[in-house]
């Protein structure tokens, strides 16, 4: 599951994005890897919640397009089934894509926080 919330912070409006994967994914470690972190395979390790779901929440610049994948146990790549789109990558697979486009009406999406 991917959930996007637009939040007004002291740095301006950010897209606060929560990435979740089901508890049924068999792994000791899952990292969120993408162009937002220079494809660093360890920069964004996911946590497990009380239901065993994998999750991480990060702030991204709004009105952008980001490519990402999940790396399980440092060796198995996965895409997000709820990505906004998929883009071929140079390795013969596909990357998940998320868009952080702002909705039309600001009052419908911006919350104060962080």
Secondary structure, 3 states (H helix, E strand, C coil): CEEEEEEEECCEEEEEEEEEECCCCCCCCEEEEEHHHCCCCCCCECEECCCCCEEEEEEEECCCEEEEEEEECCCEEECCCCCCEEEECCCCCEEEEEECCCCCCHHHCEEECC
